Amino acid sequence: MAGAALAAFALMALAGPMSCGGVWWSCSFDARILPYGADAARDYLAAARPALWRYLWIVQPLDLVFPAVLCLWLREAFARLASERQARRLGRLAAFEVGVDYLENALVRAMLKRPDGDFPDILANAASALTTLKWLLIAVLFGALLGLWRKRRRV
């Protein structure tokens, strides 16, 4: 399961737009850890416009697979490493992260479908907030996984 998650992530990274005019360090809305505003989103769309089809038709479909596979892998790992109660809680958090990721993807898609930037500022702000929340949740989940793994290794 971990291999499938890594493969989906690698495919998304390799298939996405490779150049966005230096507007962002990574040419992906999903990779931004720090918040961005509507103007930054519009600048990105303008710079990456020739390759937006890759984002819409390759990266985004893969980004429907990756969160689900990651969630399944995390839940499986938590079931092996944690107590039943802790595994349930962390599994619910992993499922919540998938929901956040899917909602983020929907908002990003709405912006990608309007490359001229004619979308309300709240759309970019909400997508940015969800992206930041997604990365925070992923950090918490992987932190918990690392802690459980280290605890198991000591026993």
Buried (B, 14 or more C-beta within 10 A) or exposed (E): BEEBBBBBBEBBBEBBBEEBEEBBEEBBBBBBEEEBEBEBBBBBBBBBBEBBEBBBEBBBEBBEBBBBBBBBBBBBBBBEBBEEEBBBBBBEBBBBBBBBBBBBBEBBBBBBEEBEBEBEEEBBBBBBBBBBBBBEBBEBBEEBBEEBEEEEEEE
